[in-house]
């Protein structure tokens, strides 16, 4: 039975807080996850075990870089991808072109999850009305009329909220104060 994302994250955070048993449980739980990840991409059984061990060492030595607010698996698979790339470079091994799409898709999915968290964090800093208007019209793709109807406000109010919200986000990203 594989541990869930929540369980892995809990063990990681407890390990960071000094709980050696949780850290050991995390490393044990990661072995089958990493084996499955590499089995689909590398193929060579002996190499897989070596890369799994290298990845576990990297997880252990770089654990301080883990951001407790982020998804654990995204951090883990970023390390795993780098270790796999290092292996390919060392062995001058290439992967079949058919597998590139899977690797890129997996990377894109994790990047998408991180981007979604970043957007959520930025929108959380805005007033609720502005955040909702931006999410509905710019992210979810609803029309201004639909967003206005859902929120029970006028279309002009939605447009103004989007404009002001985007202006505030732009200033925040640039480090300016409004």
MODELLER restraints for C-alpha pairs under 7 A, 6 or more apart:
rsr = mdl.restraints
at = mdl.atoms
rsr.add(forms.Gaussian(group=physical.xy_distance, feature=features.Distance(at['CA:2:A'], at['CA:29:A']), mean=7.00, stdev=0.5))
rsr.add(forms.Gaussian(group=physical.xy_distance, feature=features.Distance(at['CA:3:A'], at['CA:29:A']), mean=6.52, stdev=0.5))
rsr.add(forms.Gaussian(group=physical.xy_distance, feature=features.Distance(at['CA:5:A'], at['CA:72:A']), mean=6.94, stdev=0.5))
rsr.add(forms.Gaussian(group=physical.xy_distance, feature=features.Distance(at['CA:5:A'], at['CA:73:A']), mean=6.75, stdev=0.5))
rsr.add(forms.Gaussian(group=physical.xy_distance, feature=features.Distance(at['CA:8:A'], at['CA:26:A']), mean=6.09, stdev=0.5))
rsr.add(forms.Gaussian(group=physical.xy_distance, feature=features.Distance(at['CA:9:A'], at['CA:72:A']), mean=5.52, stdev=0.5))
rsr.add(forms.Gaussian(group=physical.xy_distance, feature=features.Distance(at['CA:11:A'], at['CA:22:A']), mean=4.83, stdev=0.5))
rsr.add(forms.Gaussian(group=physical.xy_distance, feature=features.Distance(at['CA:11:A'], at['CA:23:A']), mean=6.00, stdev=0.5))
rsr.add(forms.Gaussian(group=physical.xy_distance, feature=features.Distance(at['CA:11:A'], at['CA:25:A']), mean=6.99, stdev=0.5))
rsr.add(forms.Gaussian(group=physical.xy_distance, feature=features.Distance(at['CA:11:A'], at['CA:26:A']), mean=5.57, stdev=0.5))
rsr.add(forms.Gaussian(group=physical.xy_distance, feature=features.Distance(at['CA:12:A'], at['CA:23:A']), mean=6.24, stdev=0.5))
rsr.add(forms.Gaussian(group=physical.xy_distance, feature=features.Distance(at['CA:12:A'], at['CA:26:A']), mean=6.48, stdev=0.5))
rsr.add(forms.Gaussian(group=physical.xy_distance, feature=features.Distance(at['CA:13:A'], at['CA:68:A']), mean=6.82, stdev=0.5))
rsr.add(forms.Gaussian(group=physical.xy_distance, feature=features.Distance(at['CA:14:A'], at['CA:22:A']), mean=6.03, stdev=0.5))
rsr.add(forms.Gaussian(group=physical.xy_distance, feature=features.Distance(at['CA:15:A'], at['CA:22:A']), mean=5.36, stdev=0.5))
rsr.add(forms.Gaussian(group=physical.xy_distance, feature=features.Distance(at['CA:15:A'], at['CA:23:A']), mean=4.39, stdev=0.5))
rsr.add(forms.Gaussian(group=physical.xy_distance, feature=features.Distance(at['CA:27:A'], at['CA:56:A']), mean=6.57, stdev=0.5))
rsr.add(forms.Gaussian(group=physical.xy_distance, feature=features.Distance(at['CA:31:A'], at['CA:52:A']), mean=6.77, stdev=0.5))
rsr.add(forms.Gaussian(group=physical.xy_distance, feature=features.Distance(at['CA:34:A'], at['CA:52:A']), mean=5.99, stdev=0.5))
rsr.add(forms.Gaussian(group=physical.xy_distance, feature=features.Distance(at['CA:35:A'], at['CA:48:A']), mean=6.57, stdev=0.5))
rsr.add(forms.Gaussian(group=physical.xy_distance, feature=features.Distance(at['CA:35:A'], at['CA:52:A']), mean=6.47, stdev=0.5))
rsr.add(forms.Gaussian(group=physical.xy_distance, feature=features.Distance(at['CA:38:A'], at['CA:48:A']), mean=6.07, stdev=0.5))
rsr.add(forms.Gaussian(group=physical.xy_distance, feature=features.Distance(at['CA:39:A'], at['CA:48:A']), mean=6.76, stdev=0.5))
rsr.add(forms.Gaussian(group=physical.xy_distance, feature=features.Distance(at['CA:42:A'], at['CA:48:A']), mean=6.88, stdev=0.5))
rsr.add(forms.Gaussian(group=physical.xy_distance, feature=features.Distance(at['CA:51:A'], at['CA:83:A']), mean=6.62, stdev=0.5))
rsr.add(forms.Gaussian(group=physical.xy_distance, feature=features.Distance(at['CA:51:A'], at['CA:84:A']), mean=6.92, stdev=0.5))
rsr.add(forms.Gaussian(group=physical.xy_distance, feature=features.Distance(at['CA:55:A'], at['CA:79:A']), mean=6.83, stdev=0.5))
rsr.add(forms.Gaussian(group=physical.xy_distance, feature=features.Distance(at['CA:55:A'], at['CA:80:A']), mean=6.00, stdev=0.5))
rsr.add(forms.Gaussian(group=physical.xy_distance, feature=features.Distance(at['CA:55:A'], at['CA:83:A']), mean=6.34, stdev=0.5))
rsr.add(forms.Gaussian(group=physical.xy_distance, feature=features.Distance(at['CA:66:A'], at['CA:75:A']), mean=6.94, stdev=0.5))
rsr.add(forms.Gaussian(group=physical.xy_distance, feature=features.Distance(at['CA:74:A'], at['CA:110:A']), mean=5.54, stdev=0.5))
rsr.add(forms.Gaussian(group=physical.xy_distance, feature=features.Distance(at['CA:88:A'], at['CA:94:A']), mean=6.38, stdev=0.5))
rsr.add(forms.Gaussian(group=physical.xy_distance, feature=features.Distance(at['CA:123:A'], at['CA:131:A']), mean=5.23, stdev=0.5))
rsr.add(forms.Gaussian(group=physical.xy_distance, feature=features.Distance(at['CA:126:A'], at['CA:165:A']), mean=6.71, stdev=0.5))
rsr.add(forms.Gaussian(group=physical.xy_distance, feature=features.Distance(at['CA:129:A'], at['CA:161:A']), mean=6.79, stdev=0.5))
rsr.add(forms.Gaussian(group=physical.xy_distance, feature=features.Distance(at['CA:130:A'], at['CA:161:A']), mean=4.71, stdev=0.5))
rsr.add(forms.Gaussian(group=physical.xy_distance, feature=features.Distance(at['CA:130:A'], at['CA:162:A']), mean=5.82, stdev=0.5))
rsr.add(forms.Gaussian(group=physical.xy_distance, feature=features.Distance(at['CA:130:A'], at['CA:165:A']), mean=5.20, stdev=0.5))
rsr.add(forms.Gaussian(group=physical.xy_distance, feature=features.Distance(at['CA:131:A'], at['CA:165:A']), mean=6.80, stdev=0.5))
rsr.add(forms.Gaussian(group=physical.xy_distance, feature=features.Distance(at['CA:133:A'], at['CA:147:A']), mean=6.65, stdev=0.5))
rsr.add(forms.Gaussian(group=physical.xy_distance, feature=features.Distance(at['CA:133:A'], at['CA:158:A']), mean=5.84, stdev=0.5))
rsr.add(forms.Gaussian(group=physical.xy_distance, feature=features.Distance(at['CA:133:A'], at['CA:161:A']), mean=6.33, stdev=0.5))
rsr.add(forms.Gaussian(group=physical.xy_distance, feature=features.Distance(at['CA:133:A'], at['CA:162:A']), mean=5.66, stdev=0.5))
rsr.add(forms.Gaussian(group=physical.xy_distance, feature=features.Distance(at['CA:134:A'], at['CA:162:A']), mean=5.23, stdev=0.5))
rsr.add(forms.Gaussian(group=physical.xy_distance, feature=features.Distance(at['CA:136:A'], at['CA:142:A']), mean=5.51, stdev=0.5))
rsr.add(forms.Gaussian(group=physical.xy_distance, feature=features.Distance(at['CA:136:A'], at['CA:147:A']), mean=6.09, stdev=0.5))
rsr.add(forms.Gaussian(group=physical.xy_distance, feature=features.Distance(at['CA:137:A'], at['CA:143:A']), mean=5.86, stdev=0.5))
rsr.add(forms.Gaussian(group=physical.xy_distance, feature=features.Distance(at['CA:137:A'], at['CA:144:A']), mean=6.25, stdev=0.5))
rsr.add(forms.Gaussian(group=physical.xy_distance, feature=features.Distance(at['CA:137:A'], at['CA:147:A']), mean=6.76, stdev=0.5))
rsr.add(forms.Gaussian(group=physical.xy_distance, feature=features.Distance(at['CA:144:A'], at['CA:155:A']), mean=5.95, stdev=0.5))
rsr.add(forms.Gaussian(group=physical.xy_distance, feature=features.Distance(at['CA:144:A'], at['CA:158:A']), mean=6.54, stdev=0.5))
rsr.add(forms.Gaussian(group=physical.xy_distance, feature=features.Distance(at['CA:145:A'], at['CA:155:A']), mean=5.77, stdev=0.5))
rsr.add(forms.Gaussian(group=physical.xy_distance, feature=features.Distance(at['CA:148:A'], at['CA:154:A']), mean=5.48, stdev=0.5))
rsr.add(forms.Gaussian(group=physical.xy_distance, feature=features.Distance(at['CA:148:A'], at['CA:155:A']), mean=5.23, stdev=0.5))
rsr.add(forms.Gaussian(group=physical.xy_distance, feature=features.Distance(at['CA:148:A'], at['CA:158:A']), mean=6.01, stdev=0.5))
rsr.add(forms.Gaussian(group=physical.xy_distance, feature=features.Distance(at['CA:168:A'], at['CA:178:A']), mean=6.95, stdev=0.5))
rsr.add(forms.Gaussian(group=physical.xy_distance, feature=features.Distance(at['CA:171:A'], at['CA:177:A']), mean=6.54, stdev=0.5))
